[in-house]
Amino acid sequence: MSVAFADSTFYIALLIGRDANHANAMAAARAWTGGIVTTEWVLTEVANHCGASRSRAKFGAFAASLRSDTNTAVVESSPDLWQRGSISTHSIPTRNGR
């Protein structure tokens, strides 16, 4: 089974109908048949973005549905995992070489 990483941009576009990427995110979500991996940090970004919008009420149900979805893995945060990710971010070159 294929697995994709879902970032905050994707989830925000799914939740907020007026988002410029909403239609594309909905189409991708409908078409995808594989697994999804995301992180608690991604969900924190989504919650923060939804906190000041009309989508605030949607976030609780959305987060609960992700946690109960057997095709979605939410990687829990930990100080060790954050540290490892922080270090690797600085050692991997970006597309423009920086």
C-alpha positions in Angstrom: 0.0 0.0 0.0 1.2 3.5 -0.9 1.5 6.0 1.9 1.5 9.8 1.6 2.5 12.5 4.1 -0.3 15.0 4.8 0.9 18.5 5.7 -1.0 21.4 7.2 -1.6 23.1 3.9 -3.5 20.0 2.7 -5.7 19.7 5.9 -6.4 23.4 6.0 -7.5 23.3 2.4 -9.8 20.4 3.2 -11.4 22.1 6.2 -11.8 25.6 4.8 -14.1 25.8 1.8 -12.9 29.2 0.7 -9.3 28.2 0.7 -7.7 28.5 -2.8 -6.6 24.9 -2.7 -9.9 23.5 -1.4 -11.1 21.9 -4.7 -7.7 20.3 -5.3 -7.5 19.0 -1.8 -11.0 17.5 -2.0 -10.2 15.8 -5.3 -6.9 14.4 -3.9 -8.6 13.1 -0.8 -11.4 11.4 -2.8 -8.9 9.8 -5.2 -6.3 8.6 -2.7 -6.7 5.0 -1.7 -3.4 4.5 0.3 -2.4 5.3 3.8 -1.7 8.7 5.3 0.9 9.8 7.7 0.9 13.1 9.5 2.2 14.5 12.8 0.9 16.1 15.9 2.9 19.2 14.9 0.9 19.3 11.6 -2.3 19.1 13.6 -1.1 21.9 15.9 -0.6 24.1 12.8 -4.1 23.3 11.5 -5.6 24.0 14.9 -3.8 27.3 15.1 -5.0 28.3 11.7 -8.6 27.3 12.4 -8.6 29.0 15.8 -9.5 32.4 14.5 -11.8 31.3 11.6 -15.2 30.0 11.2 -13.6 26.6 10.9 -12.7 26.5 14.6 -15.7 24.2 15.4 -14.7 21.8 12.7 -11.3 21.1 14.1 -12.2 19.0 17.1 -14.3 16.6 15.1 -11.7 16.5 12.3 -8.9 15.6 14.8 -11.0 12.9 16.4 -11.8 11.4 13.0 -8.1 11.3 12.0 -7.2 9.5 15.3 -9.9 6.9 14.7 -9.1 6.4 11.0 -7.3 3.1 10.5 -5.7 4.4 7.3 -4.2 7.5 9.0 -1.2 7.4 11.3 -0.6 10.4 13.5 3.0 10.4 14.7 3.1 11.7 18.3 5.5 14.4 19.2 8.4 13.9 21.7 11.4 16.0 22.6 13.7 13.3 21.0 11.8 13.2 17.8 11.7 17.0 17.6 15.4 17.2 18.1 16.2 14.6 15.5 13.9 16.4 13.0 15.4 19.7 13.8 18.9 18.4 13.2 18.1 16.6 10.0 16.3 19.8 8.6 19.6 21.6 8.7 21.7 18.9 7.1 19.4 18.2 4.1 19.8 20.5 1.2 16.7 22.1 -0.3 15.7 22.2 -3.9 17.6 25.4 -4.4 20.7 24.0 -2.7 20.5 26.1 0.5 
